[in-house]
Amino acid sequence: MPTNTEKTNPNERYITWINNASYEQLLSKWRYASAGSPFFQGDVGQHYKKVMAERKQQVGHAEHVRASKNIG
């Protein structure tokens, strides 16, 4: 059953997932999500883009390459 927050703001579950995802999880969704995914549209998409850039900077180049190779 959705919480009151989810009823008020359906995008909140996407934001929560983004905020809790590892860099590798974010990168995997970035590569393999279906076209038109709500993760990449509107305010959620802007948040995804921002968090993805922050996490990439935090993990550094070597971890980015490892994660990229790992997910294919």
Summary of the structure (lengths in Angstrom):
residues: 72
radius of gyration: 13.3
end to end distance: 35.3
largest distance: 41.2
contacts: 166
relative contact order: 0.15
helix: 79%
strand: 0%
